[in-house]
């Protein structure tokens, strides 16, 4: 890549973050004001605003791809979310790593004598419909942007580990308005902002590991994002401070193991 091309990529990355935050925070702002009692919103309006806001990363990614490469670039990015051309062994961690971490977290929490507020957990009978809902309303609006667009550009300048830490920090900060919106997990579970951002930073390492070992597959990121959110819904250890810290420690252990085995430069086998 020549210097001019690198400058274009870096400029696109900055524009991506600006557009992502502007879009999402603009549509979340009325909901923040509504929770604060400064604005009255009907339930349908609340729902529509939330549904639109979460698409910030994908709107930014596809807009910039169209600006740079036209419909060809848009089509290429879109196809990465439906391409099964990677080694299928990576479906195992994409679909089962977070559930395993969730189960281990629950076991450790119980063994240490702490309680799990199972009343907040999702009934198992709802797994399939909620999986589809989370795929369409959480993973799809975000991952074309975070992993499909931003991660590749960050890795062109920094190592895979450093790129992951940067993206994880930005990804966590992007969620900031949700901590002030009634009905969101972040607000209703009273999760400290700094704890949440720590988790997104660690999770970003796992996403990059999957991304780099599957030929930059967006589909893998979509599945991993969905199973992570589904696991939290099924095993609500996040509702207590002890559960969050134990879950964080286990995720950190997994991330450190990945970095040691796959090496920080690429988080993937390069030979």
Secondary structure, 3 states (H helix, E strand, C coil): CCHHHHHHHHHHHHHHHHHHHHHHHHHHHHHHHHHCCCCCCCHHHHHHHHHHHCCHHHHHHHHHHHHHHHHHHHHHHHHCCCCCCCCCCHHHHHHHHHHHHHHHHHHHHHHCCCCCCHHHCCCHHHHHHHHHHHHHHHHHHHHHHHHHHHHHHHHCCCCHHHHHHHHHHHHHHHCHHHHHCCCCHHHHCCCCHHHHHHHHHHHHHHHHHHHHCCCCCHHHHHHHHHHHHHHHHHCCHHHCHHHHHHHHHHHHHHHHHHHHHHCCCCCCCCC
